[in-house]
């Protein structure tokens, strides 16, 4: 791997770890957090796929919530419609909550030594 690609990949991994910390400490909501994580996973795997950890649960969760408005896009919907969607989202959240929490903790542990240099 080219040193520049290694640097870029490590920066994305550090951002992934930071996002996992933000999710577990509730500084960011799970919907926005896992959307960001999936973006970062894609950028990491564009350079070189992760061999150290399996992140399928993050992809599955993202796939299930992708058609629901999250973050700022929620402001474009009325409250009653959002309330109905939130009930459906809550079911999905409960289904994945424990698995995603464990995966965040695994990310935090496995990538604690990633350096931001080549």
Buried (B, 14 or more C-beta within 10 A) or exposed (E): EEEEEBBBBBBBBBBBBBBBBBBBEEEBEBBBBBBBBBBBBEBBEEBEEBEEBEBEBBBBBBEBBEEBBBEEEBEEEEEEEBEEBEEEBEEBBEEBEEBBBEBBEBBBEBBEEBEEEE
